[in-house]
């Protein structure tokens, strides 16, 4: 992943500033924002309940996804944490549950020790920063971009961050992979050809996320997966076959009738806590 020196230096400065912003947030404010994002994740993405979901151990003031994962696990989800196997290689994902054996990984964060390797169907990913086109600025190791580049079908990619991490652009490079959604304390944002679109109705998120998952599954079944992905999965990942339950879940969480949808769009946001722009 060759990055021009000027962009590399610019990103280094941005990372330092954005991490400093996060660390300056009070504990009370952090708890409030954390609760808002947790609620948005569980209400907007109920489909995660029937999936293998990768999350992360919070670091340097990041959103803490463990509360959302706890709720998703009680409803049937399988949780996994990313593991750095070797520098410059794709991540491995190992199953995690409360009390699972762990060891110290990168940044001395806990990673599962000897648990089953799984292939996540959705990823909760922490950006240091995110931009108007849905790209994320990470810590510079390139692990998520490297892993996502070879996964077929692509998992559902959900960036989770506070609004203070929003910047105009990360100056994306060819290897950077955009998220499918960005969730902040202000709302759920879908990443489309026009950039970030704040979705006011969580039921619409269900429709969008379900469509993304099923479309990618159909494409993969028609042979659009890469040979690189198949090799990686054979050596680094016990592939998780997507259960038929995912399709059933998508249909069961569908939005209401067109008339009801028009009513929601014509009125105020259906969630009092939602602060999406009108």
Residue pairs with C-beta under 8 A, 6 or more apart in sequence:
1 142
1 145
1 146
1 173
1 175
3 11
3 173
7 171
7 173
10 171
11 137
11 140
11 170
11 171
12 140
14 128
14 129
14 137
14 167
14 170
15 128
15 129
15 137
15 139
15 140
18 128
18 129
18 137
18 164
18 165
18 167
19 60
19 61
19 128
21 164
21 165
22 60
22 61
22 62
22 162
22 164
22 165
23 60
23 61
25 33
25 61
25 162
25 164
30 61
32 185
33 63
33 162
33 185
34 63
34 64
34 67
35 67
36 185
36 273
37 63
37 68
37 160
37 162
37 183
37 184
37 185
38 65
38 67
38 68
38 71
39 273
40 183
40 187
40 188
40 202
41 48
41 65
41 68
41 124
41 158
41 160
41 183
42 68
42 71
42 72
43 202
43 271
44 183
44 188
44 199
44 202
44 205
44 206
44 209
45 122
45 158
45 205
45 206
45 209
46 75
46 206
46 249
46 253
47 206
47 209
47 210
47 213
47 246
47 249
47 250
47 253
48 72
48 77
48 122
49 72
49 75
49 76
49 77
49 249
50 76
50 77
50 243
50 245
50 246
50 249
51 77
51 78
51 120
51 121
51 122
51 156
51 242
51 246
52 77
52 78
52 79
52 80
52 93
52 118
52 119
52 120
52 121
52 122
52 240
53 69
53 72
53 77
53 78
53 79
53 80
53 120
53 121
53 122
53 123
53 124
54 79
54 80
54 81
54 82
54 93
54 120
54 122
54 123
54 124
54 155
55 65
55 66
55 68
55 69
55 79
55 80
55 81
55 124
56 62
56 65
56 81
56 82
56 124
56 125
56 126
57 66
57 81
57 109
57 110
57 111
58 64
58 65
58 66
58 126
59 107
59 109
59 126
62 126
62 161
63 126
63 160
63 161
63 162
65 124
65 126
65 160
68 124
69 77
69 79
69 124
70 98
72 79
73 79
73 97
78 95
78 118
78 240
79 95
79 96
79 97
80 93
80 94
80 95
80 96
80 112
80 118
80 120
81 93
81 94
81 96
81 110
81 111
81 112
82 91
82 92
82 93
82 111
82 143
82 144
82 147
83 91
83 92
83 93
83 94
83 105
83 111
83 112
84 91
84 105
84 106
84 111
84 141
84 143
85 91
85 92
85 236
87 141
88 146
89 146
90 143
90 146
90 147
90 150
90 232
90 236
91 143
91 144
91 146
91 147
92 117
92 236
92 237
93 117
93 118
93 119
93 120
93 237
94 111
94 112
94 115
94 116
94 117
94 118
95 112
95 115
95 116
95 117
95 118
96 102
96 112
96 115
100 112
100 115
101 112
101 113
101 114
101 115
102 110
102 111
102 112
102 113
103 110
103 111
103 113
104 110
104 111
105 111
106 141
116 238
117 236
117 237
117 238
118 237
118 238
118 240
119 151
119 233
119 237
119 238
119 239
119 240
120 155
120 240
121 155
121 156
121 213
121 240
121 242
121 246
122 155
122 156
122 157
122 158
123 144
123 148
123 155
123 156
123 157
123 158
124 158
124 160
125 136
125 144
125 157
125 158
125 159
125 160
125 179
126 159
126 160
126 161
127 136
127 137
127 138
127 159
127 161
127 165
127 179
127 182
128 136
128 137
128 138
128 139
128 165
129 136
129 137
129 161
129 165
129 166
129 167
129 170
130 136
130 137
130 159
130 161
130 165
130 166
130 167
130 170
130 179
130 182
131 137
131 166
131 167
131 168
131 169
131 170
131 172
132 168
132 169
132 195
132 196
133 169
133 172
133 178
133 191
133 195
133 196
134 159
134 178
134 179
134 180
134 182
134 189
134 191
134 195
134 196
135 169
135 170
135 172
135 176
135 177
135 178
135 179
136 144
136 159
136 170
136 176
136 179
137 167
137 170
138 144
138 145
142 175
144 177
145 175
145 176
145 177
146 175
148 154
148 155
148 157
148 177
149 175
149 177
150 226
150 228
150 229
150 232
151 229
151 232
152 220
152 224
152 225
152 226
152 229
153 216
153 217
153 219
153 220
153 225
154 216
156 180
156 181
156 209
156 212
156 213
157 177
157 178
157 179
157 180
157 181
158 179
158 180
158 181
158 182
158 183
159 179
159 181
159 182
159 183
160 182
160 183
160 184
161 182
161 183
161 184
162 184
162 185
163 184
163 185
163 186
165 184
166 184
170 176
172 178
178 191
179 191
180 190
180 191
180 209
180 212
181 188
181 189
181 190
181 191
181 205
181 208
181 209
182 188
182 189
182 191
182 196
183 189
185 275
186 198
186 274
186 275
186 276
187 198
187 199
187 200
187 274
187 275
187 276
188 198
188 199
188 202
188 205
189 196
189 197
189 198
189 199
190 196
190 197
190 199
190 205
190 208
191 197
198 276
198 277
199 205
199 208
199 276
200 264
200 265
200 269
200 270
200 271
200 274
200 276
201 255
201 261
201 264
201 265
201 269
201 270
202 270
202 271
203 253
203 254
203 255
203 256
203 264
204 255
204 261
206 250
206 253
206 254
206 255
207 254
207 255
210 249
210 250
210 251
210 253
210 254
211 250
213 242
213 246
213 250
214 246
214 247
214 250
217 242
217 246
233 239
255 261
264 270
269 276
